[in-house]
Amino acid sequence: MNSIDNIESNEIREIENKLTDITVKKKRGRKRKNENVLIEENKNRNKYFIDLTKDLESKELINNLINQANKKDFGRKIDLKDLIIFALPKLNIKDLERIQENTLSPIDKLRRAHVDYNQKNQIQLSFNEFLIKKTGISWVEFSNTTFIPIF
């Protein structure tokens, strides 16, 4: 009887291990450095949060639009949700491309130029070599370890 219990408990542990491998565990707290997290879109998301504490221009624009929209005699109060729902269908592909371009940092733009340059010229320059080539800096090597830029 004891050996049957052992076999059953081992099988149960194996099944539990397989189930824990399949399920995605959500970790709480800060993300560790060098930790890759798979981000899944939540299609059932009902609430969104927009933080405008540091973006005073956008905050002022939104407040002015809402105040202007609410200058009326009848009807319920218009809020940000109404403005967004009305405006989103009017976005076209060029607007989305412009938004995507605005999210790029200067280093992202350089990296994109690097990839484009390598594809166009069918070569494999490293990012550093690409920067040296584009900036026109010439490098002098001393003792095979130290590189000094010459301007």
N, C-alpha and C positions, 0 to 999 in steps of 0.2 A: 504494500500500500504506500509505503514511503517513497519508493522509486517512481511510482506513477504520479504522485504529487510533485516530485522533482521535475519529471518530464513535462507535466502540465505547466508548472510555474516557469520553466525555461521557455516553453512555447509562448506563454503569455508575455514574458519579457521581450522576446524577439518581435512579437507583434506590436508591443508598445513602442519599442525602438523604431520600428518602421513607421509607425504613425507619427512619432515626434520628428522624424526626418522629413515627412511629407508636409506637416503643418508649419506655417510660417509663424514664428514667435515674434511678437512686437516687444522690443526692448525699451525700457524706460530710461530716462536720464540722458546725459550727454553722449554724443557720438564720439567714439575713440578715434584718434588719428590712425590713418591707414586702414580704416574699416570701411569696406565697400558695402553699401546697403542697396538692395534692390527696391526701387521706388515703384509702387504699383499705383495706377490711377484708381481713385475711388469714385466709381460712377454713381454711387448712391449718396454722394456728398450733398448735404442740404444747406450748409452754412459756409460762408467765405468771410475772411477777415482781411481788411485793408488797413495797413498802418500808415498814417500820414503825419506822424509826429515830427519827422525830419523834413518832409517835403511840403514846405509852407505854400509854395506857388500852386501846387495841385489842390491843396486843402482850400485855399482861397478861391480857386476856380470852381470847385465843386460847390462850395457854400454860395457863391454868387449865382451859379446856375439854379440851385435849389430855391434860393430866395426869389429869383426872377420867375421861375415856374410857379411859385406859390402866390404871385400877385394876381389873385383872381377872387371873384365874389362867391362862387359856389363850388361844391365838390370837396372831396377829401384832400388832405395834405399830400403833396407830392414829395416822395423821398428819393434817395439815391437808387434804390432798387428800380423804381419806375424809369428813371433816366437810363440806367444801364440796359434794362430789357428793351427799351426803345432804340437805343443806339447800337447794340451789338449786331443785329441783322444788317445794318448799313455798312459794316466793315467789309472791305474787299481784300483781295489777295495782296495788292500793293500796300495797303495799310498794314497788313500782318507782316509783310517783309520789312517795312519801315520800323515796326515795333521790334522785330527780331534784330535788326541792325542796331537799334538803340540799346539793346541789352548787352552788346559786345563791349568788353573792356579793351583798352589799347593793346594789351598783350594777346587777347583773342584775335584781334584784327591782324597782328603780326604773324601769329601762327597760321591763320587762314591764308595770308599772302605767301607764307613759306610753303604750304601744301600746294597752292596754285602754281607757284614757281617751279616746284619739283615736277608736277604733272605736265606743265607746259613744255619744259625743257627736257623731260624724261631723264632726270638725274636724281640722285639721292643725297642732297646736301643736308648736313645736320642743321639744326636751328641756329647754332652759334656760327657756323660757316655762312649761313644765309645772311645773318645780321652783319657779319664782317664784310661780305660782298656788297650788300646794299648800302652800308654806311661809308664804304670806301676807306676803312681803317686798314693800314698795313701793319702786320705783326712781325716783330723781330724776336727770334728765339735765342735765349742765352742758357747755356748749360743744360739744354734739353728739358728743363723743368719750369723755367720762368718765362712767361710771355709778357712782353711790354708793348703796349700800343704806341704807334708813332703817328702823330697827327700831321 
